[in-house]
Amino acid sequence: MTGSELLMIVGMTVVTFGVRYPVLALVGRLQLPQPVIRALRYVPVAVLTAIIVPELLIRDGSWQVNPSNAYLVAGIVSALISWRTKNLLLTIVVGMGVFLLWRAITGA
């Protein structure tokens, strides 16, 4: 690792820490209103949705909402399995299996 790489890693660490720590320290000392606390419960779901949905629907820079999209098919099956069983390991295994099988079937 060169000196510039180490400097970049240290710089990114300082910036990341510097942006997040003051907010966490301030929130730790304040009593947040109950509506804010309830709203913060939805942050993980919103963030994961923002990450996952584009991965499922967009392939090669364009919308791919069709049966040949193995990502979308596996995502739908995984959501259904998760909803019905609440079993994370089963959801992952079945989702990956459906994904690989669907890609093999469609040749994508």
Buried (B, 14 or more C-beta within 10 A) or exposed (E): EEEEEEEEEEEEEEEEEEEEEEEEEEEEEEEEEEEEEEEEEEEEEEEEEEEBEEEBBBBEEEEBEEEBBBBBBBBBBBBEBBEEEEEEEBBEEBBEEBBEEBBEEEEE
